Amino acid sequence: KKVIPDHMGQEWNPKRPDLYAGIFHFRFWRFGYWTDVVVDDRLPVSEDGLLLFCRSATPREFWSALLEKAYAKLNGCYEALEGGNTTEALIDFTGGVSESLSLDCKALSLHKDQRKSLFQTLSKIHEHKSLITCSIRPAEGETVESVLDCGLVRGHAYGITAVRKVRLVERLLRTGGSPRVFLVRMRNPWGTADWRGAWSQGSKQWQGLRRAEREKMGLIVRDVGEFWMNFQDFCRYFTDVVVCRRVERNLLWPRSHWREVKCFGEWALAPAHPGASPSTTHYSNTPLTRSRNNVRPEGTGQRGSRKETQLGETHLESRKGGDCDAGKIRKKRTKDSQESGDWEVSMDRRSRCGGCINHRDTFLYNPQFMFEVQNKEEELLICLQQEDRRIWKKNGGGENLPIGFEVLKVEANRSSRVQRVVEQAASSIYMDSRSVTLRRTLAPGRYVVLPTTFLPGSIGRFLLRLFSHSHIKLRELKDEVPCPSLLQCVLPQPIVVTTVHLRRASGLRPPKETAPDVYAVLRCESDTIRTKVFREERNPEFNLRTIFYRRYPDIHISVELWSRGLLWDSLIGTAQLQTSESERSRKLVIDLRGESLHSGSRCCIHVETSSSICLTDL
């Protein structure tokens, strides 16, 4: 209904041929919106009068060819559809979000538990009305469209139309079969079913089943090109699965559905005149202008029909705060005869195209978007999509930028742009695909997503989409320091910025006594930050990061530990933090002072502090 609006009104009516106008209306989801495309009824044919490209098995049916023409018009030409990406096409036709899964065929063949887990995952995805496609990635030396001995074709995108776990009838068990069989129903988009393995058409597995029994078990074939196969054979042959989750828009959201929030952004260079925002600068979309930014990074390799850029093995270590190996991924500097120097010279804090995290000096110049996970950990789906460039393919351009994103965990009260990388929560791969998706379960806290190109200086527009099961808000961070409220405007301006990492507390109770339910409160001038309640933990791990912009550095930051009570809470103890105006990662162990502390036991807190008189240092 979305792609072909008013399909009955556009259908040929033999009783009213005068209503036919030779014009057809289609819609495709493109860069956040449904785009209308109108085409006429002229279709490309061969000298014999046969349709050149997509065609139906029924000679008098033309909707698929007209739909293909509209999609080609949207992308610039038919050539732009050559070797297309299944992930991108599913997004265009549904408006959902696609996720790619790589299957380890060897491990799945050997381990029954892994096969069962994958089957349950696909079954759950199919129950939620998501679209699933799969393909066989050609290995080195193999060609796309080559046919395997079992009849499957390498590089074809097969659709999964059903996932079934069935119990066989008693007479089939006498032949030595398993009482439960895991099956998937596949569909070849070319309309032919050439699978010749178990449960294929005419195989011995079907001979003992009557048609009524097939229908009772749900083992039916609906369309031409559909066939059933054993899930073990599926894991043996198929290497890639693409899942397209469709977003349900309803006022009543069950937990099984995804909610979507999205933000548009732009990778842009700093404006020529001071004081202007990078987003107000306009750039040419001609291939000539973009060519200097479309340098492919080293390490780009083939992965099926997509080119993928990994940040190297040390990229995994960088999630713990380490740098990537500069020897594996070298910086590429591109010079322009019309500019003095290179991009590293012209890049400043106002730029919004700092490149990936390999480029530590400019990485934080990228656009930043903040969200918060409340109460308990939650599974999130993050999708970064760049503007489709295939429309420039007929002019010699149309190459995608290698893109990806980083997710940083930040201070619980941060409201301005991140100035340093403290903790990496998640990292996507970098691909020159139109979209990059990452699914991750995150603990409660505040996070910042940085969409980036692989190399600094590359410009373009992007769309960031975040899917969750709860009410998560996504907003862009534009200010380098927090903007004061109307009340704060009459107060002195902040002169020092301080970060406090409250790690843990120790010694709250002797070993033989029950530990209390505790929480911590940090106070700095008018700001108050509170942790969650830790139940019966003698050494609670708070792991709370905070940031304070201080007007009066002489006033100490206080840390209070409270015991949760049935009627009221009681103060356990207090500690005062003495910080200098310039310090980095100073680790402290401070004793708590209070009347509720047990005599003879040492109760203390473990903190780490940093301060600077430059408000954009932390």
C-alpha positions as CSV (number, residue, x, y, z in Angstrom):
1,K,0.0,0.0,0.0
2,K,2.9,2.4,0.7
3,V,4.9,1.6,-2.5
4,I,1.9,1.3,-4.8
5,P,-0.7,3.8,-3.5
6,D,-4.3,3.2,-4.7
7,H,-3.3,0.1,-6.6
8,M,-6.9,-0.7,-7.5
9,G,-7.4,2.7,-9.0
10,Q,-4.2,2.3,-11.1
11,E,-5.3,-1.2,-12.4
12,W,-6.5,-1.6,-16.0
13,N,-10.3,-1.7,-16.1
14,P,-11.6,-3.3,-19.3
15,K,-15.0,-1.9,-18.6
16,R,-13.7,1.7,-18.5
17,P,-10.8,1.9,-20.9
18,D,-11.3,5.6,-21.2
19,L,-9.9,6.0,-17.6
20,Y,-6.5,4.7,-18.7
21,A,-4.0,7.6,-18.9
22,G,-0.7,5.7,-19.3
23,I,0.7,7.1,-16.1
24,F,1.6,5.2,-12.9
25,H,2.3,6.4,-9.4
26,F,4.8,4.8,-7.0
27,R,6.4,5.7,-3.7
28,F,9.8,4.8,-2.2
29,W,11.3,5.6,1.2
30,R,14.3,7.7,0.7
31,F,16.4,9.5,3.3
32,G,13.7,9.7,5.9
33,Y,10.6,10.4,3.8
34,W,8.3,8.6,1.3
35,T,9.2,10.0,-2.2
36,D,6.6,10.0,-5.0
37,V,7.8,8.8,-8.4
38,V,5.6,9.0,-11.6
39,V,6.4,7.1,-14.8
40,D,4.7,6.5,-18.1
41,D,3.9,3.1,-19.6
42,R,6.8,2.8,-22.0
43,L,9.1,-0.1,-21.1
44,P,12.4,-1.1,-22.7
45,V,12.2,-4.2,-24.8
46,S,14.5,-6.2,-27.1
47,E,14.2,-6.5,-30.9
48,D,11.9,-9.5,-30.3
49,G,9.5,-7.4,-28.2
50,L,10.5,-9.0,-24.9
51,L,11.0,-6.9,-21.8
52,L,14.7,-6.4,-21.2
53,F,14.8,-6.4,-17.4
54,C,12.3,-7.4,-14.8
55,R,9.2,-9.3,-16.1
56,S,6.4,-11.4,-14.7
57,A,5.7,-15.0,-15.5
58,T,2.3,-13.9,-16.7
59,P,2.8,-12.1,-20.1
60,R,0.0,-9.7,-19.6
61,E,1.2,-8.6,-16.1
62,F,3.4,-5.5,-16.1
63,W,3.4,-4.1,-12.5
64,S,6.9,-5.4,-11.7
65,A,8.4,-3.9,-14.8
66,L,6.7,-0.5,-14.1
67,L,7.9,-0.7,-10.5
68,E,11.5,-1.3,-11.7
69,K,11.3,1.6,-14.1
70,A,10.1,3.9,-11.2
71,Y,13.0,2.7,-9.0
72,A,15.5,3.2,-11.8
73,K,14.1,6.8,-12.3
74,L,14.6,7.4,-8.6
75,N,18.2,6.2,-8.8
76,G,19.1,8.0,-12.0
77,C,19.1,5.2,-14.6
78,Y,18.7,1.4,-15.0
79,E,22.5,1.1,-14.8
80,A,22.4,2.3,-11.2
81,L,20.4,-0.8,-10.3
82,E,23.2,-3.2,-11.6
83,G,24.6,-5.2,-8.7
84,G,22.4,-3.6,-6.2
85,N,22.5,-4.1,-2.4
86,T,19.7,-6.1,-0.9
87,T,20.0,-4.2,2.4
88,E,19.5,-0.8,0.7
89,A,16.6,-2.1,-1.5
90,L,14.7,-3.4,1.5
91,I,15.0,0.0,3.2
92,D,13.7,1.8,0.1
93,F,10.7,-0.5,-0.3
94,T,9.7,-0.6,3.4
95,G,11.1,2.3,5.3
96,G,12.4,-0.1,7.9
97,V,15.9,-0.8,9.1
98,S,18.0,-3.6,7.7
99,E,20.6,-5.6,9.6
100,S,23.2,-7.9,8.1
101,L,24.1,-11.2,9.8
102,S,27.1,-13.2,8.7
103,L,26.8,-17.0,9.3
104,D,29.6,-19.2,10.3
105,C,28.7,-22.2,8.3
106,K,31.4,-24.5,9.8
107,A,30.4,-23.7,13.4
108,L,26.7,-24.0,12.6
109,S,27.2,-27.4,11.0
110,L,29.1,-28.8,14.0
111,H,27.2,-27.3,16.9
112,K,23.5,-28.2,17.3
113,D,23.0,-25.5,20.0
114,Q,24.1,-22.7,17.7
115,R,21.7,-23.9,14.9
116,K,18.9,-24.0,17.4
117,S,19.6,-20.5,18.6
118,L,19.7,-19.2,15.1
119,F,16.5,-21.0,14.2
120,Q,14.8,-19.4,17.2
121,T,16.1,-16.0,16.3
122,L,14.8,-16.2,12.7
123,S,11.5,-17.6,13.9
124,K,11.0,-14.7,16.3
125,I,12.0,-12.2,13.6
126,H,9.5,-13.8,11.1
127,E,6.7,-13.7,13.7
128,H,7.2,-9.9,14.0
129,K,6.5,-9.6,10.3
130,S,10.1,-8.7,9.4
131,L,11.5,-9.5,6.0
132,I,14.4,-12.0,5.7
133,T,16.6,-12.6,2.8
134,C,19.7,-14.8,2.5
135,S,22.5,-15.4,0.0
136,I,25.5,-17.5,-0.7
137,R,28.7,-15.4,-0.8
138,P,31.0,-16.5,-3.6
139,A,34.4,-17.6,-2.2
140,E,37.7,-16.6,-3.8
141,G,37.8,-18.0,-7.3
142,E,34.1,-18.5,-7.5
143,T,31.8,-16.4,-9.6
144,V,28.4,-14.8,-9.0
145,E,25.5,-16.6,-10.6
146,S,27.3,-19.9,-10.6
147,V,25.2,-22.9,-9.7
148,L,26.0,-25.4,-6.9
149,D,25.4,-29.1,-7.2
150,C,22.4,-28.8,-4.9
151,G,20.8,-26.3,-7.3
152,L,21.3,-23.1,-5.3
153,V,22.8,-20.1,-7.0
154,R,25.7,-18.1,-5.6
155,G,25.0,-14.4,-5.1
156,H,21.2,-14.8,-5.5
157,A,19.0,-13.1,-2.8
158,Y,16.6,-15.8,-1.7
159,G,13.6,-14.8,0.5
160,I,12.6,-16.7,3.6
161,T,8.8,-16.9,3.6
162,A,8.2,-19.3,6.5
163,V,10.0,-20.9,9.5
164,R,8.5,-24.1,10.9
165,K,9.3,-26.7,13.5
166,V,7.1,-29.7,12.8
167,R,6.5,-33.1,14.3
168,L,6.4,-35.9,11.8
169,V,3.6,-38.4,11.6
170,E,4.3,-41.8,13.0
171,R,4.7,-43.7,9.8
172,L,7.5,-41.4,8.7
173,L,9.4,-42.1,12.0
174,R,9.6,-45.7,11.0
175,T,12.0,-44.7,8.2
176,G,14.5,-43.5,10.8
177,G,13.7,-39.8,10.7
178,S,13.8,-37.4,13.6
179,P,10.5,-36.8,15.4
180,R,11.0,-33.0,15.1
181,V,12.3,-31.3,11.9
182,F,13.3,-27.7,11.6
183,L,12.3,-26.4,8.1
184,V,12.5,-23.1,6.3
185,R,10.5,-22.1,3.2
186,M,12.6,-20.3,0.6
187,R,11.6,-18.4,-2.5
188,N,13.8,-17.8,-5.5
189,P,12.9,-14.3,-7.0
190,W,13.6,-15.6,-10.5
191,G,10.6,-17.9,-10.1
192,T,12.3,-21.2,-10.4
193,A,12.8,-23.8,-7.6
194,D,16.0,-25.7,-8.4
195,W,16.8,-27.0,-4.9
196,R,17.5,-30.7,-5.2
197,G,18.2,-31.6,-1.6
198,A,16.1,-33.0,1.2
199,W,12.5,-31.7,1.3
200,S,12.8,-30.4,-2.2
201,Q,9.9,-30.9,-4.6
202,G,9.4,-34.6,-5.4
203,S,11.9,-35.7,-2.7
204,K,11.3,-38.9,-0.6
205,Q,10.5,-36.8,2.5
206,W,7.2,-35.7,0.9
207,Q,6.1,-39.1,-0.4
208,G,4.7,-40.3,2.9
209,L,2.7,-37.1,3.5
210,R,-0.8,-36.6,2.2
211,R,-1.9,-33.2,1.1
212,A,-4.2,-32.8,4.1
213,E,-1.3,-33.6,6.4
214,R,0.9,-31.0,4.7
215,E,-1.7,-28.3,5.2
216,K,-2.3,-29.3,8.8
217,M,1.5,-28.9,9.5
218,G,1.7,-25.7,7.5
219,L,4.0,-27.3,4.9
220,I,2.5,-25.6,1.8
221,V,3.9,-23.9,-1.2
222,R,2.1,-20.7,-2.1
223,D,4.0,-19.2,-5.1
224,V,6.1,-20.2,-8.0
225,G,9.7,-20.5,-7.0
226,E,9.0,-21.5,-3.4
227,F,10.6,-24.6,-1.9
228,W,11.2,-26.1,1.6
229,M,14.6,-27.2,2.9
230,N,16.0,-28.6,6.1
231,F,17.5,-25.9,8.4
232,Q,20.7,-27.9,8.8
233,D,21.1,-27.7,5.0
234,F,20.3,-24.0,5.2
235,C,23.2,-23.5,7.7
236,R,25.5,-25.5,5.5
237,Y,25.1,-23.4,2.3
238,F,24.0,-19.9,3.1
239,T,26.5,-17.4,4.4
240,D,24.7,-14.1,4.8
241,V,21.3,-13.1,6.1
242,V,19.6,-9.7,5.9
243,V,16.8,-8.8,8.3
244,C,14.6,-5.8,7.5
245,R,12.6,-4.8,10.6
246,R,9.5,-2.7,9.7
247,V,8.6,0.0,12.2
248,E,5.0,-0.2,13.4
249,R,3.4,3.2,14.1
250,N,0.7,2.8,16.7
251,L,-0.3,4.7,19.8
252,L,-0.3,1.5,21.8
253,W,3.3,0.1,21.6
254,P,3.8,-3.4,22.8
255,R,7.3,-4.2,24.0
256,S,7.8,-6.5,21.0
257,H,7.9,-3.6,18.6
258,W,10.5,-1.0,17.9
259,R,10.1,2.8,18.4
260,E,12.0,5.1,16.1
261,V,13.7,8.4,16.7
262,K,15.7,10.1,14.0
263,C,17.9,13.2,13.4
264,F,19.3,14.6,10.2
265,G,22.9,15.9,10.1
266,E,25.7,16.9,7.8
267,W,29.5,16.4,7.6
268,A,30.7,19.9,6.8
269,L,33.9,21.9,6.8
270,A,34.3,25.0,9.0
271,P,32.8,28.1,7.3
272,A,35.1,30.7,5.8
273,H,33.9,33.5,8.1
274,P,34.0,33.3,11.8
275,G,30.8,33.0,13.8
276,A,28.9,31.0,11.2
277,S,27.6,27.5,11.8
278,P,29.0,24.7,9.6
279,S,25.4,23.7,8.8
280,T,24.8,27.0,7.0
281,T,27.5,26.4,4.5
282,H,26.4,24.9,1.1
283,Y,28.5,22.7,-1.1
284,S,28.3,21.6,-4.7
285,N,26.9,18.1,-5.4
286,T,28.9,17.7,-8.7
287,P,31.1,14.7,-8.9
288,L,34.1,16.9,-9.5
289,T,33.7,18.6,-6.1
290,R,33.2,15.3,-4.3
291,S,36.1,13.4,-5.9
292,R,38.7,14.6,-3.5
293,N,36.6,13.4,-0.6
294,N,35.9,9.9,-2.0
295,V,39.4,8.5,-1.4
296,R,39.0,4.8,-0.4
297,P,40.7,3.9,2.9
298,E,43.4,1.3,3.0
299,G,42.1,-2.1,4.2
300,T,39.0,-2.0,2.0
301,G,38.1,-5.5,0.9
302,Q,35.3,-7.4,-0.8
303,R,32.5,-8.8,1.4
304,G,29.9,-10.2,-1.0
305,S,28.7,-7.4,-3.2
306,R,29.6,-4.8,-0.6
307,K,33.0,-3.1,0.1
308,E,33.7,-3.0,3.8
309,T,36.4,-1.1,5.8
310,Q,37.5,-2.5,9.1
311,L,39.6,-0.5,11.5
312,G,41.9,-3.4,12.1
313,E,42.3,-5.8,15.0
314,T,43.4,-3.1,17.3
315,H,40.1,-1.3,16.8
316,L,38.7,-3.8,19.2
317,E,41.3,-2.8,21.8
318,S,40.4,0.9,21.2
319,R,37.0,0.3,22.7
320,K,38.9,0.1,26.0
321,G,40.4,3.6,25.4
322,G,43.5,2.6,23.4
323,D,44.5,4.0,20.1
324,C,44.3,2.2,16.8
325,D,47.5,0.9,15.2
326,A,48.7,3.7,12.9
327,G,50.8,1.2,11.0
328,K,47.7,-0.7,9.8
329,I,45.6,2.2,8.9
330,R,47.6,5.2,7.6
331,K,46.3,8.7,7.2
332,K,45.8,9.8,3.7
333,R,46.3,13.5,3.0
334,T,44.7,14.9,-0.1
335,K,45.9,18.2,-1.4
336,D,44.1,20.7,-3.6
337,S,45.9,23.1,-5.8
338,Q,43.4,25.8,-5.0
339,E,43.9,25.5,-1.2
340,S,47.0,26.1,0.9
341,G,48.1,23.1,2.9
342,D,45.9,20.0,3.5
343,W,42.8,19.2,5.5
344,E,44.7,18.9,8.7
345,V,45.7,22.5,8.5
346,S,42.2,23.9,7.8
347,M,40.3,21.6,10.3
348,D,39.2,23.4,13.4
349,R,36.6,23.1,16.2
350,R,33.8,24.5,14.0
351,S,34.3,21.7,11.5
352,R,31.9,18.7,11.5
353,C,33.9,16.2,9.5
354,G,36.6,14.9,11.7
355,G,36.9,11.3,10.4
356,C,36.9,8.1,12.4
357,I,38.4,7.5,15.8
358,N,41.8,6.7,14.3
359,H,42.2,10.5,13.8
360,R,42.3,11.4,17.5
361,D,43.0,15.1,16.9
362,T,39.9,15.7,14.8
363,F,37.5,12.8,15.7
364,L,35.5,14.8,18.2
365,Y,34.8,17.5,15.6
366,N,32.1,15.2,14.1
367,P,28.4,15.8,14.8
368,Q,27.3,14.5,18.2
369,F,23.9,13.1,19.2
370,M,22.9,12.3,22.8
371,F,20.4,9.8,24.2
372,E,19.8,8.2,27.6
373,V,19.0,4.6,28.7
374,Q,16.7,4.7,31.8
375,N,16.4,2.3,34.7
376,K,17.6,-1.0,33.1
377,E,19.7,-2.2,30.2
378,E,18.0,-2.2,26.8
379,E,18.6,-3.5,23.3
380,L,19.1,-0.7,20.8
381,L,19.3,-0.7,17.0
382,I,21.3,2.2,15.6
383,C,21.3,2.9,11.8
384,L,23.4,5.5,10.0
385,Q,22.4,6.3,6.5
386,Q,24.1,8.6,4.0
387,E,22.4,10.4,1.2
388,D,22.1,8.2,-1.9
389,R,24.7,9.1,-4.5
390,R,23.6,6.7,-7.3
391,I,21.8,9.6,-9.0
392,W,25.2,10.9,-10.0
393,K,26.4,7.5,-11.4
394,K,25.5,8.4,-15.0
395,N,27.8,11.4,-14.7
396,G,30.8,9.3,-13.5
397,G,30.2,9.7,-9.8
398,G,27.9,8.0,-7.4
399,E,30.5,6.4,-5.1
400,N,29.4,6.2,-1.4
401,L,31.6,7.5,1.4
402,P,33.0,4.9,3.9
403,I,30.9,5.7,7.0
404,G,30.4,4.3,10.5
405,F,29.8,5.6,14.0
406,E,31.1,5.4,17.6
407,V,28.9,5.2,20.8
408,L,30.5,6.8,23.8
409,K,29.3,6.6,27.4
410,V,29.5,10.1,28.9
411,E,28.8,11.8,32.2
412,A,25.4,11.4,33.8
413,N,24.7,15.1,33.7
414,R,26.5,16.1,30.4
415,S,24.5,18.5,28.2
416,S,27.2,19.9,25.9
417,R,29.5,18.4,23.3
418,V,32.1,15.7,24.3
419,Q,35.6,17.1,24.5
420,R,37.5,13.8,25.1
421,V,37.0,10.1,24.7
422,V,36.6,8.5,28.1
423,E,34.6,5.2,27.6
424,Q,33.6,3.6,24.3
425,A,30.4,1.6,24.6
426,A,30.0,0.4,21.0
427,S,31.6,0.7,17.6
428,S,30.2,-0.1,14.1
429,I,32.2,-1.3,11.2
430,Y,33.1,1.2,8.4
431,M,31.6,0.5,5.0
432,D,31.1,2.4,1.8
433,S,27.5,1.2,1.8
434,R,24.5,3.6,2.0
435,S,23.7,2.5,5.5
436,V,25.5,0.9,8.5
437,T,23.6,-0.7,11.3
438,L,24.6,-1.9,14.8
439,R,22.5,-3.8,17.4
440,R,23.7,-3.6,21.0
441,T,22.5,-4.0,24.5
442,L,23.5,-1.0,26.6
443,A,23.4,-0.4,30.4
444,P,21.6,2.5,31.9
445,G,23.3,5.8,31.4
446,R,23.9,8.7,29.1
447,Y,25.5,8.1,25.7
448,V,26.7,10.1,22.7
449,V,26.7,8.8,19.1
450,L,29.3,10.2,16.7
451,P,28.4,9.5,13.0
452,T,31.7,9.8,11.0
453,T,33.2,9.3,7.6
454,F,36.4,7.2,7.6
455,L,38.6,10.0,6.5
456,P,38.6,13.6,7.8
457,G,37.4,16.3,5.4
458,S,34.7,14.2,3.6
459,I,31.4,16.1,3.3
460,G,27.9,14.9,2.9
461,R,24.4,14.7,4.5
462,F,23.3,11.8,6.7
463,L,20.4,10.4,8.7
464,L,20.8,8.9,12.1
465,R,18.0,6.5,13.2
466,L,17.7,4.9,16.7
467,F,15.3,2.1,17.4
468,S,14.3,1.0,21.0
469,H,11.5,-0.6,22.9
470,S,11.1,2.4,25.2
471,H,10.7,6.2,25.0
472,I,14.3,7.2,24.2
473,K,14.9,10.7,23.0
474,L,17.7,11.7,20.6
475,R,19.1,15.2,20.2
476,E,22.1,16.9,18.7
477,L,24.7,18.5,20.9
478,K,25.7,21.8,19.3
479,D,27.2,23.9,22.2
480,E,30.8,23.5,23.3
481,V,29.8,24.4,26.9
482,P,26.3,24.4,28.5
483,C,24.2,27.5,27.8
484,P,23.2,29.3,31.1
485,S,19.6,29.6,32.0
486,L,17.9,33.0,32.5
487,L,18.5,32.8,36.2
488,Q,22.2,31.9,35.8
489,C,22.8,34.8,33.5
490,V,23.0,37.2,36.5
491,L,25.6,34.9,38.2
492,P,29.3,34.9,37.4
493,Q,30.5,32.8,34.5
494,P,32.0,29.4,35.1
495,I,35.8,29.5,35.3
496,V,36.7,25.8,36.0
497,V,35.4,22.5,34.7
498,T,35.7,19.4,36.8
499,T,34.9,15.8,36.2
500,V,34.3,13.3,39.0
501,H,34.3,9.6,38.5
502,L,32.8,8.0,41.6
503,R,34.0,4.4,41.3
504,R,33.0,2.6,44.5
505,A,32.7,2.6,48.2
506,S,34.2,0.1,50.6
507,G,34.0,-0.9,54.3
508,L,30.3,-0.1,54.8
509,R,29.7,-3.0,57.2
510,P,31.9,-5.6,59.0
511,P,31.9,-9.0,57.1
512,K,29.4,-10.7,59.5
513,E,26.8,-7.9,59.3
514,T,24.2,-7.4,56.6
515,A,25.1,-4.5,54.2
516,P,22.6,-1.7,53.9
517,D,20.8,-0.5,50.8
518,V,22.9,2.6,49.9
519,Y,23.1,5.3,47.3
520,A,25.4,8.2,46.7
521,V,24.7,11.9,46.2
522,L,27.2,14.3,44.6
523,R,26.8,18.1,45.3
524,C,28.6,20.9,43.6
525,E,27.3,24.4,44.0
526,S,23.7,24.2,42.8
527,D,24.0,20.8,41.0
528,T,23.0,17.5,42.7
529,I,23.5,14.1,41.1
530,R,22.2,10.9,42.7
531,T,23.0,7.3,41.9
532,K,20.6,4.4,41.9
533,V,20.1,2.3,45.1
534,F,22.5,-0.6,45.6
535,R,20.9,-3.3,47.7
536,E,22.8,-5.1,50.4
537,E,26.2,-4.5,48.8
538,R,29.2,-4.0,51.2
539,N,31.3,-2.5,48.4
540,P,28.9,-1.0,45.9
541,E,30.3,-0.3,42.4
542,F,28.8,3.1,41.6
543,N,30.8,3.8,38.4
544,L,29.2,7.2,38.1
545,R,30.8,9.9,35.9
546,T,29.7,13.6,36.4
547,I,30.9,16.9,35.1
548,F,30.6,20.3,36.8
549,Y,31.1,23.8,35.4
550,R,32.1,25.7,38.5
551,R,31.8,29.4,39.3
552,Y,33.3,29.1,42.7
553,P,36.3,26.6,42.6
554,D,37.0,27.2,46.3
555,I,33.7,25.5,47.3
556,H,34.5,21.8,47.7
557,I,32.5,19.1,45.9
558,S,30.8,16.8,48.5
559,V,30.0,13.1,48.2
560,E,27.3,11.8,50.5
561,L,26.4,8.1,51.2
562,W,22.9,7.4,52.3
563,S,21.2,4.3,53.6
564,R,17.7,3.6,52.2
565,G,15.1,3.2,55.0
566,L,11.5,2.0,55.1
567,L,10.2,5.4,56.3
568,W,13.1,7.8,55.8
569,D,16.7,7.6,54.6
570,S,19.7,8.1,56.9
571,L,23.1,9.7,56.2
572,I,26.0,7.3,56.5
573,G,28.8,9.7,55.9
574,T,30.2,12.6,53.9
575,A,33.5,13.2,52.0
576,Q,34.9,16.5,50.7
577,L,36.8,16.6,47.4
578,Q,39.6,19.1,47.1
579,T,40.5,19.7,43.5
580,S,43.1,22.0,41.9
581,E,42.3,24.1,38.9
582,S,44.5,21.9,36.6
583,E,44.7,18.2,37.1
584,R,44.3,15.1,35.1
585,S,43.0,11.7,36.2
586,R,43.9,12.1,39.9
587,K,42.8,9.0,41.8
588,L,41.8,9.5,45.4
589,V,40.7,7.3,48.3
590,I,38.8,9.5,50.9
591,D,37.5,8.4,54.3
592,L,33.9,9.1,55.0
593,R,33.0,11.1,58.1
594,G,29.7,10.7,59.9
595,E,28.0,9.6,63.1
596,S,26.4,6.5,61.6
597,L,29.8,4.9,60.8
598,H,30.9,1.9,62.9
599,S,33.8,2.5,65.2
600,G,36.9,0.6,64.3
601,S,36.0,0.2,60.6
602,R,37.2,2.3,57.7
603,C,34.5,3.4,55.3
604,C,35.9,5.2,52.2
605,I,35.1,6.1,48.7
606,H,37.2,5.7,45.6
607,V,37.1,8.6,43.1
608,E,39.0,10.0,40.1
609,T,39.0,13.7,39.3
610,S,40.1,16.0,36.5
611,S,40.0,19.8,36.3
612,S,40.9,22.5,33.8
613,I,40.5,26.3,33.6
614,C,39.8,25.8,29.8
615,L,36.1,24.9,29.7
616,T,36.5,22.9,26.5
617,D,39.2,20.6,27.8
618,L,36.9,18.1,29.5
